Amino acid sequence: MIQLLQAMFSSMAETWHGPTMDVRAAIPEAQKEKSITSAPSVKGGDPYADDIHRLEDALNDGHPLDNGRCIEITLQDLLQIIPRKRRRIDAYRGLVSRLNKMGVTLTINSQKTK
């Protein structure tokens, strides 16, 4: 009985593909150009400059972060300093990488991190 139903539904699924639509053709050209050019402007070519400035203000009284500095912070505290839409550690990967290039180690601890 089950095999009969599987055979019947699989043959129906193969023959019916449903309507197809080219999504790219549905978007007007003016809107495509607008979405490309509406990217946020980057200060001095560094997308994390504002985040680093907020860290300096919150943790170092506005002074630049020193080379070799280690910062260990909880995710909840970091979200208050530098808010993100995605409230996970992986939302800060780019910032951690940028700070590593500067010689600063940022360690983020979460309740889910073991």
N, C-alpha and C positions, 0 to 999 in steps of 0.2 A: 504494500500500500504506500509506504513512504517513498519507495523507489519510483512509483508511478507519479506521485506528486512532484518529486524532484525533477523527473524527466519532463513533465508537463510545464513546470515553471521555468526550467532552464531553457526550453525551446521557445517559450514566450519571450523571455528576456533577450534572447539572441535576435529575434525578429523585430522587436519593438525597441527603437533607440530613443524615441522621444524627440521633441523639437530641439534643434541646435541653433545657437545664436553666437555670432561673432561679437564678443564684448568690446574688442578694440574698435570695431567699426561703429559701435553705438555711442562712443564718447566723442564729442565734438573736438576738432583740432585745437580750438582756442582754449578749451579746458585742459587738454594735454599739456600745452605750453605753459599754462598758468601753474599747473601742479609741479612742473619741473623747476620753474623759476621761483617758486614760493618757498624754497628751502631756507631755513633760518641762516642768517648771516653769521659767520664765524669770526670772532675777534682775533685778529692776528694769525689766522690759520690754525688755531688750536681750539677744537670744540670743547675741551675740558677746562679752559681758562677760568670760566665763571665758577665751576665746581671747585677747582683748586683754590681760588680766591676765597670762597666760602669756608673751606677747610682751614685756611690760614687764619681767617677772622675768628672762627670758633675755637680752634685748638692752639693757635700760636699767637694770639693777640694781634693779628694783622701782619706779623713778620713772615717773610718767606720761609718755606719748609727747607730745612737743612738736608744736605746730602748725607745719607746713612741713617736718617731718622726712621724709626719704626712706630707705626700707629696701630694700636689694637682698639677696635671700637665695635659696639654691638650694632646690629642692623637697625634696630629701633632708633638709636641715637643718630645714626647716619641718615636715616630717612627724615629726621627733623632738620638736620643741617642741609642736606641735599635731597629734596624730595624726588621721587620717581613714580611713574605710573605703575610700573611693575614692581611690586614690593618684595623683591627677591634679591639675593646676593648677586646673581648673574646679571642684574641690571647695572651693576657697577664694574663689570669686567674691563671695559674700556678705560675707566678712570684708574683702576688698579694698574693696568698696563702702562698708562701714561705716567703715573707716579713712579713705577719701577724704572722707567727710562730716566727719570729725574734723580734716581737713587733713594727714593722714599718707599718704604714697605708699608702697605696698607693691608691689615688683616681684619676681615669683617666676620664677626661671630653672630650666629643666628640660633634661635631656639631649636631649629630643625637640624643644625649642624652638630654632628656628634664627634 
